[in-house]
Amino acid sequence: MNLTNTVVSSAEAAKILGIHPVSIQKVIYSGALSAEKIANRWLIQKDELTEFAKTYNPSRGRPRTKRKYTKRSPIWNAN
């Protein structure tokens, strides 16, 4: 049985998705992507990774929200 044709490691999956290897582990821990830990390495099925890659958005950080006021707004100079 040749596993190189059916599974990829977490580092290879991170390269495919264009993210950091630690980020792929966070995705696995959150349950969004299933994987098996064998010999202290995460192994991910290739077909499942390709399905996950179709919907994955690798945006960084938290979503930005517009500030309610700035220093130039009248609320700032209320005193």
PyMOL commands that set and color helices and strands:
alter all, ss='L'
color gray80, all
select helices_A, chain A and resi 3-5+10-17+21-30+46-55
alter helices_A, ss='H'
color red, helices_A
select strands_A, chain A and resi 7-9+36-38+41-45
alter strands_A, ss='S'
color yellow, strands_A
deselect
rebuild
show_as cartoon
